[in-house]
Amino acid sequence: MRELADVLARYEAALAADDAAAARTLVEQLLADGMDPVTVLTDVVARTQRTVGTRWQRGEWSVAQEHAATAISVAATRAVSRHVRMTPPTRGPVLVACSEREWHALPAMIIDCALRANGWDSTLLGAATSPMRLNQHLQDLGPEAVAVSCSVLGALPTTRRFIEASTAAGVPIAVGGPAFGYDDVRARALGATAWAATAQGAVDVVAGLPAVVPPAPPLPAGPAGEQALLEVDHRRLVDAMRVRWSVSAAAGPVEDASPGDLADVAADVLHQVLHAVAAALLTGDSRTISETSWWIGDLMRTRGIDVATVYELGDVVTASLTEYPLARALVTRHFAAGIT
Ligand code: B12
């Protein structure tokens, strides 16, 4: 079997050259050589995708390059999926999905493959699945477990709706993905049955889930109520902050921007910062705010913009949240801490 460093270099070269056939052939060769499918997914495909994300974040790769690379990784993951589906399942049915507002489909595809490779009869519902569709599958399929992947903080509220739907039917639910951070704090706060950091972790926790679970307990009323109001007011708050923050104000209207332009990036920042506040209210984990201010700092610094604009953004957010005392206090306490 080839050394991993060599494999990674060849896979990255295929992505950089937009050569889907080379990436797929390499993955098929690794599987034919006997490499574990979960290792191919985590150590080659997922690992390279995160590098792609860092290049986009730092403005080194355009949005078009990122999209092309992702399309190749999706094709490579499909090749792994075809390979693992050649062996009949030996365990019960499971559902894998992303909740509404979550468009990062690839991590869920990877989890689906990893579970299928370990014998589960996995069904992938894909990105941005509505709770109604999940409910329908819960009833039609009677799964032993649900696995939900969540990459963006803005999809944590809809993931909570998945947790409510699944546990109301008695079905255990495992969650994971970057929006859950580095431990199980957010997962537990939202009422999930289990959390894991990796695809191999997903395989391990799904195997250990209880057969039946009670409905997830209600969330603390005060913060959850404020989060619900923030959601309704999201668009107005973003519009107000866009005028007040010097970076978005100078970048011009987002409607005229192309993907990756500063106006586009600044608009993303404003959405993400409010999502981070909403996620902190919902989960009680204020790290969502400091992690997001770190991310914004990196976006600004690598685009040559003074980091002082990130501190300024903290003030703009605080000033915009006058009607939201809990959210405002969280920003005052935790936003600046993430800026480096
Ligand atoms: C490709 C990509 C996209 C594509 C997705 C296409 C697709 N078909 O999937 C598109 C273009 C749609 C997209 C959109 C956006 N994206 Co994007 N995207 C990425 C990118 C580059 C790769 C994602 C990926 O495939 N990662 C590889 C996966 C496999 O790794 P992983 O997520 O860590 O998954 C592992 C574990 O977390 C775990 N796991 C995952 N799910 C589960 C589930 C369970 C149950 C368990 C147990 C474990 C588990 O196992 C996996 C394998 O080991 C990331 C960069 C990154 N760092 O990941 C950004 C990234 C996630 N995106 C980001 C952003 C900002 C966005 C947008 C807001 C930007 C925009 N305006 O377009 C939108 C938001 C869309 C939405 N609402 O969902 C940011 C998020 C930053 C933040 N602070 O939250 C990132 C981190 C990029 C960055 N560095 O800034 N994106």
Residues whose N, C-alpha, C, O or C-beta is under 5 A from the ligand:
A	BS01	B12	T42 A46 Q49 R50 V52 G53 T54 Q57 T70 R101 E102 W103 H104 A105 L106 P107 I110 I111 A147 V148 S149 C150 S151 V152 L153 A174 V175 G176 G177 P178 W195 A196 A197 T198 A199 G201 A202 D268 W295
